[in-house]
């Protein structure tokens, strides 16, 4: 096996199925993030917008933590870490 194939397998191979996994159907926290984000975009003013924005952020944090803890491969775990770090940095810069 070539070093590149070894690296690709290590990074992207699903530890449960043995298949390459980069993208997956959204799980419940990700669907909640999508729904809350859409609702926040539709309700641009008032407290409802704030509530939907907070719910979207919480759902995305939950998704990121689940990916870090239970991601099927290092790429998915790293993706969760990047999203979580991005959210923390974004919040700190506000």
Residue pairs with C-beta under 8 A, 6 or more apart in sequence:
1 9
8 20
10 74
11 73
11 74
11 75
12 20
12 21
12 22
12 73
12 75
13 19
13 20
13 21
13 73
14 20
14 21
14 72
14 73
15 72
15 73
16 72
17 72
21 72
21 73
21 75
21 76
22 75
24 72
24 76
26 34
27 63
27 66
29 59
29 60
29 62
29 63
29 66
30 59
30 60
30 63
32 55
32 56
32 59
32 62
33 56
33 59
33 60
33 63
36 52
36 53
36 55
36 56
36 59
37 52
37 56
39 48
39 52
40 49
40 52
40 53
40 56
43 49
43 52
57 87
60 83
60 87
61 84
61 87
63 80
63 83
64 80
64 81
64 83
64 84
64 87
65 80
65 84
66 80
67 76
67 77
67 79
67 80
67 81
67 83
68 77
68 80
68 81
68 84
71 77
71 78
71 79
71 80
